[in-house]
Amino acid sequence: MHLDQKVKVICTDNDTTSSGKIIRIFPNGIDIEVSGTIIKLKKTKPSLYVGSMAGLEFIVKT
């Protein structure tokens, strides 16, 4: 995983998929930019990141 990498962002509440870009990497999470909005995701398992915004849950699998 690296900066500016394109990732698939999945909304678990309404089963939609969007394209996102990694803009920050932390030891325990990442920040993803999707359509001009930044979503903070926390690492929950070795290859799974989970975050929420506007009452919706989003995941990224790496």
KERO-704767 format. One record per residue (C-alpha): x, y, z; residue in one letter. Coordinates in steps of 0.2 Angstrom, whole numbers, plus 2048, in hexadecimal, padded with zeros to 3 digits. Layout:
KERO-704767
XYZa/...
This chain:
KERO-704767
800800800m/8078117FBh/8018237FAl/7F68287EAd/7F28157E8q/7E08127E1k/7D58077ECv/7C48017ECk/7B98087FAv/7A97FE7FEi/79A805807c/7937F7812t/783800815d/77D801803n/7897F57FAd/7918027EFt/7A38037E9t/7AD8127E5s/7BF8167E0s/7CA81F7EDg/7DB8257EFk/7E78237FEi/7EC834804i/7F482F815r/7FB82081Di/7FB81D830f/80280E83Ap/7F080A83Fn/7E6811830g/7E581B820i/7DC82A819d/7D3827808i/7CC8357FDe/7BC8317F4v/7B483E7E9s/7BC84C7F2g/7B7845803t/7C483E810i/7C082E819i/7CA828828k/7CC815828l/7D380B837k/7DC7FB835k/7D17ED83Dt/7DA7DE835k/7EA7DC82Cp/7E27DF81Bs/7D17E8820l/7CE7FB823y/7BE80182Av/7B781382Cg/7A781D82Cs/7A182D826m/78F835825a/78882682Eg/78F819821l/79C80C824e/7AA80A817f/7B77FC815i/7C77FA80Bv/7CF7E9808k/7E17E8803t/
